[in-house]
Each structure stands twice: as structure tokens, then as C-alpha cells.
Amino acid sequence: MSQVVGWLNEVKDLQQQVKAAQAAEQSAHASADNWRKRYEIEAEQRRAETQAMQNTIAEFRAELDRLKNQPQASETEIQTEIDQLQTVSKLQAKLIEVWSDRNQLAQDLHTEKISHTQTRNNLTTALGDTVDMLSKLKEPRA
């Protein structure tokens, strides 16, 4: 009889262990689902950022093409404009205007270089994160 009681106790212990294992499995699945949702949200955000950056790049390229295709001032047009600057004050005003334009363009170029670097870093990070996640998903589960 005591042996039967021992077996019954062992069966109860095993049932508790099975319940604990099932609870742990459910918790692991819930955690995995939570992480998957977070990953999907992050991936969607990165895709949206990437699309916005690609749109911005396309706009910049279109603007660059437009500027490249604008007719450039010929030497005679430049000479005509110079001839109209007959006083020192007009020449100084034109020089200030040209330097101001030059400084603004240099600042715009610098800002664009920084933006380009950030975009490249963000895209590289997103790509690395994606590769890591795919690697983890492909690993056999123990």
C-alpha cells in the first residue's frame, strides 16, 4: 500500500512538473510573440523611414537634374552684367550677394553630407539588425 501511495505522489509530482513546463512554454511563446510584434513595429518604422529617405533622395536628384539642365550664363551675359557694375558700391553689393549665395550653398552641401551619412548609418544598422534577426530565426531550436 505504501508503494502505491509513493507512486501516486510521484504521479502528482510529475503532473506538477508537466504543468510548470507547460506554463514555461506558454510564457516563452508569449515572450516570443511580444518580441516579434516589437520587431515588426520597428521594421515597419524603418521601412517608412527608408521610403521617406528614398523619396527625399529622388526629390534631390530631380532638383539636381533641373539645376543641371538650366541654361548656364554665357560669357557674354556675364560680361554684360559686369559692365553694368560701373561703381565700386555696385560691385561691392554684387560681391556680397555672390558670397552670400556661395556660403548658403556650402552650408546646404555640408548639411546634405551629414544627412547622407546619417541615412547610410541608419540603413546599415537596419540591415545588420535584419540579418541578425534572420540568423536567429534560422537557428535550430533546442
HELIX and SHEET records of a PDB file:
HELIX    1   1 SER A    2  ASN A   69  1                                  68    
HELIX    2   2 GLU A   75  GLN A   84  1                                  10    
HELIX    3   3 VAL A   88  LYS A  138  1                                  51    
END                                                                             
